[in-house]
Amino acid sequence: MQLPVAVEALSALAHANRLAVFRLLVRAGADGMAAGDIAREIGALPNTLSTHLTILSNAGLIGSRRDGRSVIYSADYDGMRQLLGFLVADCCAGRPEICGTLSDLAASTDCCT
């Protein structure tokens, strides 16, 4: 991942509602969620949510697909892995073992609640 792409992704996540949407979609898994369900879950107005979804999509963090008349959004796990990889690539002066695994970090803290 190049620096400009990482900056765009981090910028997209630097808003409380967009971060809430992204975390919700990560938890939803590959099935994803319809826009209306996302709006209800995070308490966002549809037009505001649309803007947030566009920003997250442009940043490569979520994707969408049609399912009948609904648009289903889901986390782009490859985009997420690329961003996380970019963030830890230079961890501890090139000694990534010092950083531990991200799954260990998530399990040992309240970062994901």
Contacts in CASP RR format, 6 or more apart in sequence:
PFRMAT RR
TARGET T0000
AUTHOR 0000-0000-0000
METHOD contacts of the structure
MODEL  1
MQLPVAVEALSALAHANRLAVFRLLVRAGADGMAAGDIAREIGALPNTLS
THLTILSNAGLIGSRRDGRSVIYSADYDGMRQLLGFLVADCCAGRPEICG
TLSDLAASTDCCT
1 82 0 8 1.000
1 83 0 8 1.000
1 85 0 8 1.000
1 86 0 8 1.000
5 82 0 8 1.000
6 83 0 8 1.000
6 86 0 8 1.000
6 87 0 8 1.000
8 58 0 8 1.000
8 59 0 8 1.000
9 59 0 8 1.000
9 60 0 8 1.000
9 61 0 8 1.000
9 79 0 8 1.000
9 83 0 8 1.000
10 83 0 8 1.000
11 59 0 8 1.000
12 18 0 8 1.000
12 22 0 8 1.000
12 55 0 8 1.000
12 56 0 8 1.000
12 58 0 8 1.000
12 59 0 8 1.000
12 61 0 8 1.000
13 19 0 8 1.000
13 22 0 8 1.000
13 59 0 8 1.000
13 61 0 8 1.000
15 52 0 8 1.000
15 55 0 8 1.000
17 42 0 8 1.000
17 44 0 8 1.000
17 48 0 8 1.000
17 49 0 8 1.000
17 52 0 8 1.000
18 52 0 8 1.000
18 55 0 8 1.000
18 56 0 8 1.000
20 42 0 8 1.000
21 38 0 8 1.000
21 42 0 8 1.000
21 44 0 8 1.000
21 49 0 8 1.000
21 52 0 8 1.000
21 53 0 8 1.000
21 56 0 8 1.000
21 62 0 8 1.000
22 56 0 8 1.000
22 61 0 8 1.000
22 62 0 8 1.000
22 75 0 8 1.000
23 112 0 8 1.000
24 33 0 8 1.000
24 38 0 8 1.000
24 41 0 8 1.000
24 42 0 8 1.000
25 32 0 8 1.000
25 33 0 8 1.000
25 38 0 8 1.000
25 62 0 8 1.000
25 73 0 8 1.000
25 74 0 8 1.000
25 75 0 8 1.000
26 75 0 8 1.000
26 77 0 8 1.000
26 80 0 8 1.000
28 74 0 8 1.000
28 75 0 8 1.000
29 74 0 8 1.000
29 75 0 8 1.000
30 74 0 8 1.000
31 72 0 8 1.000
31 74 0 8 1.000
32 72 0 8 1.000
32 73 0 8 1.000
32 74 0 8 1.000
32 75 0 8 1.000
33 41 0 8 1.000
33 72 0 8 1.000
33 73 0 8 1.000
33 74 0 8 1.000
34 67 0 8 1.000
34 70 0 8 1.000
34 71 0 8 1.000
34 72 0 8 1.000
34 73 0 8 1.000
35 46 0 8 1.000
35 49 0 8 1.000
35 50 0 8 1.000
35 53 0 8 1.000
35 70 0 8 1.000
35 71 0 8 1.000
35 73 0 8 1.000
36 46 0 8 1.000
36 49 0 8 1.000
38 44 0 8 1.000
38 49 0 8 1.000
38 53 0 8 1.000
38 73 0 8 1.000
39 45 0 8 1.000
39 46 0 8 1.000
39 49 0 8 1.000
42 49 0 8 1.000
44 52 0 8 1.000
53 62 0 8 1.000
53 64 0 8 1.000
53 73 0 8 1.000
56 62 0 8 1.000
57 63 0 8 1.000
57 64 0 8 1.000
60 76 0 8 1.000
60 79 0 8 1.000
61 75 0 8 1.000
61 76 0 8 1.000
61 79 0 8 1.000
61 80 0 8 1.000
61 83 0 8 1.000
62 73 0 8 1.000
62 74 0 8 1.000
62 75 0 8 1.000
62 76 0 8 1.000
63 73 0 8 1.000
63 74 0 8 1.000
63 75 0 8 1.000
63 76 0 8 1.000
64 71 0 8 1.000
64 72 0 8 1.000
64 73 0 8 1.000
64 74 0 8 1.000
65 71 0 8 1.000
65 72 0 8 1.000
65 74 0 8 1.000
66 72 0 8 1.000
84 102 0 8 1.000
88 96 0 8 1.000
88 99 0 8 1.000
88 102 0 8 1.000
89 96 0 8 1.000
91 98 0 8 1.000
91 99 0 8 1.000
92 98 0 8 1.000
92 99 0 8 1.000
105 111 0 8 1.000
106 112 0 8 1.000
END
